[in-house]
Amino acid sequence: MDGLSAEAGKSDAAGRLQIRWRDRPRLSADLTSRLIDATQWTQPTPNETPVLDRPIRMPFLLSRDAQLQLRAERLLLHRYDLGQLQVDGTLTNGLIQLSTSAAEGEMHGELRLDLRREVPGAALRLSLKDVDTEALYTARSGPASGAATPRLSINAQLAGAGTTMRNMLTAGRGEFLLTAGAGTLPIHSGYGFERVAGNLLLALVPGRRAAQHTQLECAAARFAIADGVATSSDGIALRLKHLDILGGGAVNLKTGEILFGYRAVRRELFQLSLIGLTSGVAKVTGTLSNPTVELDPSGALLVGTAAWATGGMSLLAGDLWRKLQSTADPCARIAGGAQLSRDPLDVLMRSVP
């Protein structure tokens, strides 16, 4: 089918589509699009099984082959807005290989899903470089602040096995590194990293003083992923003009639960000392999509509050604080400790039972 032209809501596609039914079914598509608006298809219906818990359609995928080449000027997701999207993928005898890229942050991603194994396995690698979050997120309501937000860089790799995506996350192993450059942290606004960082300032440096410390110089966070829990084994650092916010914790990839603790530290020349503006720890709980930041005057997080985070909780003790405080540049130390492998995805997948 040459000269294909189709529309679905706001989305459109044009190009070439070939379907072969003889012997083994095979679909081949070479498409271009001005807009793919996935938001119109992401509204769940009542009692619908979440995507993460839907079993992989093994018989269907094992019985046919496919090849896809897609070029889209714009992709709209629930929260993200990507430009110049490119997707190339194949399905051959139960092996799915997918590569994707987008203009924002020079984004590159690779996915390998092997259904030929006794238990299906998947491996993922993702990278973004100096992405402007104002361009990454979909249009926000209200006028723009005019302040330059921190540019983010992300490098991540993850492998897991299971019959659903959630099972794969539960068995996941890998590594995640986030770094951020200079910029203004928003207060009471933003998404993800920016929102949590801004709310940390309100908890640790309350009142008007928070507004004086919104200029971020750098940030870094490295997570080691094992058995579905991402733990900040090297700590997390936000460096501001006169103080550092240092912490650690863990994320449950299966449930999205989070548990982190942070302290504020004043920088004086080349020495660090507890800032004294607050006592205790700023605790971040809740989920990735709905984090809650509050001050914990006791300065301790009890292990019994989240059994899944026991490994991460141990990092909130004195050893981590001393390690972070003894470093002249905690951002550089955390980023320098990341050693993400460049092995092929099939090698990464072999690390998962």
N, C-alpha and C positions, 0 to 999 in steps of 0.2 A: 504494500500500500504506500505509494509515493505521493508526495504533496498532501500528507495528512494535516488536517487542521481541526482542532478540538478545543472546547471551552467547558469548564465546570465551575460555576460561580464566577469568582474573580480570576481564576487560574486559566491558563491557556497552554497549548502545546502544538507544535508543528514539526513535521519532518517525515521520517520513514519508519514503517512498522512492518515486520515480517513474522508470520506465524506458520510453523510447519507442524502438521499433525501426523504425518507418516512416521511409522516406527515410534521413535521417542519424541514427544512434543518438545518444541523449541520455540522460544520467542526472542526476537531481536529488535531493538528499538534504538533509533538515532534521532533525538528530539532536541528542539530548542524551545525556550519559553521566555516571555517577557516577565511573567509573574507566576509564582507558585505560592498560593495562600493556604498554608496548612492549618491556619486557625479555624477555618470553616469545617474542618473534619475532626478537630480534637475535642469537641464538647462531648463528654461521656453521657451515655443514656442511663436511666435508672437500672440498678442491678447488673450493670455491665462489668465484666471482669477486667480489672486494670491491665494495661498493656504488659506491665512487668510480670504478671502472673499468668499470662496466656501461654499454654503449651506451644512449643515450636511445631509447626505443621510438617512433621517429618515425612510421612508417606507422600504428601503433595510435592515437597521440595526434592525428594530423592527420585521422583519419577519423571522429572523434566529438567531441561536446561534453559538458560536465558543469558542474554547479553544486553547491557544498557549503556548508552552514552547520552548524557543529559547536560545541556548548557542552559542556565537560567540567569537572566539579568538580575532577578531578585527573588529571594525566598523569605516568606514571612512565617515565623513560628509564634507560639504563645508569647514569648518574651524577647525573641531575638529577630533581628532583621539583617540578613546576609545578602551581599551583592556579588555578582559575577560568580555564581555557584557552578562548579563543575563536578560531575559524578560519573565515574566509570566503574562498571561492575560486571561480574560474570557468575553464573551458577552452572557448574559442570560436575555431573555425577556426585552431587551432594556436597560439593565444596563451593562456598560463596566467598568471593574476594571482591572487596570494594575499596576504592580510593576516592577521596573527595577533597575539594579545596574551595576557598572563598577569598574575596578581596580583603575582608576585615582581618587585620592582624596576620596577613599572609597565612591564613589557616590551611592546615593540611591534616588529613586524617586517613587512616588505613584500618580496615576491618577484615578479619579472616574468621569465617564460621565453618567448622568442619562437622558435618552431620554423619560422616562415615565412621566416626568413633562409636564405641559402645555407649558412652555418654557424650552428647554433643559438646564441643568445646569452642570457645571464641577467644580471640585476641584483638585488642584495640590499641592503637597509638594515635595521639592527638597533639598538635602543636599550634600555638598562636604566638605572635611576636609583636610586642608594643602595640596592642590593639587599643583603639580609642573606644572606651565603653559607651560614650554618647552615641557613636555610630553603630555599635554592636547591638544595643537594645532597641526594641521597637519604640516608636515615638511616645514620649511621656506627656502626660497632661500637665498643663501649666507652662508658664514661660521658662526658658532656659536660664540657669543661674549666671551664665557667662564666665564662670570659673573653670579653669582647666582641670579636668579630672585625671587621676593617675592612669597611666597607660600600663596595661597588664600583659604579661607574658606567661604562657602555660606550656608545660611539657608533661605529658602523662602517658602511661602505658599500663594495661590491665589485661589479665587473662583469667578465664574461669570456665567451669564446666557445669552443665545441668540441663534440664529439660525446659526451663523457663529462664527468662532474663534475670529474675530475682534470685533463682538458684545459682546462676552464674556469678552474680554479685556476692552471694553468701560465700562462695568458694574462691572469690577473687584474690589474686596476688599481683602486685605491681608496685608502681611508684608514681608520685604526683609532685610536681614542683610549680609553685606560683611565685612570681616576682612582680613588683610594681615599681614604677619610677615616681618622679616628683609630681605633685598635683595637690588640689584642694579636696579634702574629704568632706562630703556633704553631711549635714546634720539633719536627722529626721527624714531622710529621703534616700533615693538610690536603691540599687539591688545588690544582692550577693555581698562580695568583699567590701564594697564601698559602704553599704548600709551597716554591716556589722562593725567596721572600723569606726565609722562616725558615732555609733551608739556606744562603743567602748569609751570614746572620749567623754561622753556625757556621764558615764558611770565612774570612770577613774579620775576625771578632772571636771567636777561638776560646776554648774553655774556659768558665769561669763568667761571663766578661764578656759572653758572648752573651745570657745571661738578663737582664742589666741593660739591654739595649738592645732589648727586644722590643716596646716601646710605640711604635707607628707614629703619626706626626702626619699624614702625607699621602704619597701616591705618585702618580706620573703617568708615562705612557708613550704616545708617539705614533708610529705607523708609517705611512710612505708605502708603498703597494703598487704595484709595477710588474713586469710580466712574471713574475708568480707568486712574487715575493720581497718580503716585508714588511721594511722597513728602518727602524730607529729614527733617523730623520734629525735629530731634535731631542734625542735622548738619552732616558734613563730615569732617574727619580729616586725614591728612597725616603728620606723625611725622618723621622729619629728624634729623640729628645729632645736629644741632644748631638752627633749626627753625621748625615751624609748618605751614602747609598750611591748612587753615580752610575755610569752605564754606557751602553752602546749595543750594537748588534748586528743580527742579521737572522734571519728565519724563512723557510724554504723551504716554501711552501704546497703544493707538489706532493708532497713526501716527508715533510713534518712535521719535518725536521731544523732544529735551532736552533744558533746560535753567538752568545754574548754575552760581554762582558767588563765587570767592575765594579771600582770602587775605593772605599775608605772614606775619607771626609773629615771632619775634626773642625770643628765650628763654634765660633768664639770671637768673641762679640759679633757684629759684622757682617763678620768676616773668616773665611776658610776656609784650612785648611792640611792637608796630608796627615797622616792620623791617626797613623801610625807604629806601630800595633799589628801590621801586617803589611807586607810588601814585596811588590810585584807586583800581580797582577790575579786576582780570582776569575772563573774561566772556567765558563760554563754551556754544555754540549754535550748531545748525545743527540737526543731528539725531544720534541715538545710533550707527548705522553702519558707519556714516561719521561725527564725531564730529569736530568742529572747535574751537580753542582756540585763544583768542585775548585779548589784554589789553584794559580796558575801563577806561581811565584817569578820567572820571567824578566820578567814584566810586559809581554809582547808576545804577540800572537796572529799566527801566521804565515799569510800569505795562501794559501799552497799547501795548507793543510789543508782548505779548502773553497772550491773555485772558484766555486760558486754564490753565495757570500756576499762576493765581492770588494768590492762597493759598500759593504756593511755593515762590512767589515773596516777600510776606510779611515776610518770614523768612530771607530774605537777608538784613533786616534792623538791627538797632543797638542791639536789644535784643539778637539775635542769636550770634553776635560777642562777646557780653559781656559774654554770657553763656559759649561759647567755650573758651574764653581767661581766664576765671576765674578758669579753671580746670587744675590741675597739670598734668593729663594724659587724654587728650580728647579721645584717642582710647578706653581706659578702660571705660570711662563714657558712650560713645555711645554704645559699645557692652553690657555693663551692663544694659542699659535701654531697650534692646530688650526682649520682653516677648512673643515669638511665642508659640501659644497654641499647645498642643499635642493631642487635641481632634481628634476623627475619622473624615475622610474626609466628611462623610455625615453631621456631625455637622457643619463643616466649610461651607459647601454648603448652609446650612439654613440661613446663614448671608446675602445671596443675595436674593432680592425680586424675 
